Amino acid sequence: MNKQKKISLKSKEGKLGVLLPGMGAVATTFIAGVIAINKKIGKPYGSITQMGTIRLGKRTEKNFPLIKDFISLVEPAQMVFGGWDIFPDNAYETALKASVLEKSLLDNIKDELVSINPWKGVFFPEYVKRLNGTYIKSASTKWDYANLLREDIQKFREEHKLDRIVAIWCGSTEIYLEPEEVHQSLESFEKGLKNNHPSISASMIYAYACLKEKVSFANGAPNLTVDIPAMWELAKKNRIPISGKDFKTGQTLVKTIIAPGLKARMLGIRGWFSTNILGNRDGEVLDDADSFKTKEVSKLGVLEYILQPKLYPELYRELCHVVKINYYPPRGDNKEGWDNIDIFGWLGYPMQIKIDFLCRDSILAAPIVLDLAIFMDLAQRAGFYGIQEWLSFYFKSPMHLPALYPEHDVFIQLMKLKNTLRFLGGEDPITHMGLDYYDYYDLKE
Ligand SMILES: NC(=O)c1ccc[n+]([C@@H]2O[C@H](COP(=O)([O-])OP(=O)(O)OC[C@H]3O[C@@H](n4cnc5c(N)ncnc54)[C@H](O)[C@@H]3O)[C@@H](O)[C@H]2O)c1
């Protein structure tokens, strides 16, 4: 069979700057983890770029290399970390306070962590009402703030002699915003920056600064940030990849694993009640109704797209989907997520599924940050720009072109990701049809 044309990838050599706007629990768990992995005192469990394999060719060929052996990917040891926060703690202090990783591990890599100090952040309290940032830049317009962020990026690039940079938003969830006129074009957005338009949030200013500096941008929170036409236009103009929104980690990961299975069996669902207790700073921010609304919209969309109630009205039209998050400090980062799923089967007989997921939020998020840093870099090296739909796998609300609906089914998302890697490596996509192994038709070449 003819192989695909191999895409020419820019070299992976050199140093990759990884910028983290928001250096809290997720960001420091990621940084500490990468340092520990580089020192061989930790393993990158949960990371596809580090542990995943990819089947190439037919099953009879038995060719399953590691993804990182199949396609050239930047290595964790090539990464240099930088970022911003609205509190001045260094990465060691933040990681200690976050209490995700054990002190003994953090002490082992203390020198490296202490040397990572955030730069002052851009912060507007009306967008994150539960935080009172003390370590913030001052400027008179949002345009000036963007320029200050650009200067930080330029200094970072020069100081560390970086070859490429990617940014991953790990900052707090902002209040809910709908796209407005000011977000519709680059011209109106830039005008809004100069006029201090109230609908331009801090995360949008970071994203704008990054795209202007040719830094690709992935959004780990549900904020609009890069998911507005103005940013799509800038990403296209500067040929920079963008992706988002909202890391798919705990309860939503489980939901996108279970729901496609139930639908595949044509089992009906009457109700899906999801509730969480969470006690970290993210939980505190999400305790504010306006920030929670952003998260709620992100979490609720998942089932609608997986179950397709318009195609299967008898099975899913009546579905009642409720999601709650309760801030409960004793649990810290160790979230507990309960799901009660009311399903029905043959002749309408009801059944229930109960899930109690005792998870660790940042432990689930950190490998996603690593994979996104590596794959966003790959995208840029491959000449991809704009929305990176092939990275939907990592997000609760995958960004997509307006004419398309988002793909939420985690198994389709994984196939999309792996087929994109096959495409980049000059291999044929795999359809999993398998008829060509049998003799009914003459499909063998
Ligand atoms: N942990 C998960 O499983 C998970 C899953 C999906 C999404 N997320 C999202 O990832 C983000 C990070 O989560 P976390 O648990 O690390 O939260 P966190 O509260 O520990 O960290 C967020 C950090 O962002 C900082 N920050 C807030 N506004 C800022 C600004 N304007 N500029 C710079 N820094 C700013 C805060 O001071 C804080 O240190 C949140 O938005 C969260 O909703 C996390």
The ligand as an ORCA input file, in Angstrom:
! r2SCAN-3c Opt
* xyz 0 1
  N      -6.117     20.102     38.345
  C      -6.979     19.703     37.470
  O      -7.296     18.545     37.405
  C      -7.542     20.683     36.492
  C      -8.394     20.183     35.505
  C      -8.922     21.058     34.566
  C      -8.616     22.393     34.622
  N      -7.830     22.865     35.614
  C      -7.596     24.288     35.641
  O      -6.210     24.544     35.673
  C      -6.021     25.771     36.353
  C      -4.949     25.552     37.411
  O      -5.413     24.666     38.415
  P      -4.630     24.577     39.805
  O      -5.217     23.456     40.550
  O      -3.173     24.636     39.565
  O      -5.097     25.930     40.501
  P      -4.239     26.850     41.480
  O      -5.220     27.785     42.096
  O      -3.368     26.047     42.384
  O      -3.279     27.629     40.482
  C      -3.688     28.702     39.707
  C      -2.637     29.762     39.842
  O      -2.958     30.824     38.937
  C      -2.615     32.043     39.590
  N      -3.288     33.094     38.880
  C      -4.600     33.450     38.922
  N      -4.832     34.498     38.076
  C      -3.640     34.787     37.499
  C      -3.228     35.748     36.555
  N      -4.102     36.604     36.031
  N      -1.927     35.781     36.192
  C      -1.036     34.889     36.709
  N      -1.366     33.962     37.623
  C      -2.659     33.908     37.996
  C      -3.038     31.807     41.033
  O      -2.394     32.701     41.910
  C      -2.589     30.367     41.249
  O      -1.267     30.286     41.749
  C      -7.377     26.193     36.918
  O      -7.970     27.119     36.059
  C      -8.137     24.914     36.896
  O      -9.543     25.116     36.810
  C      -7.275     22.041     36.534
*
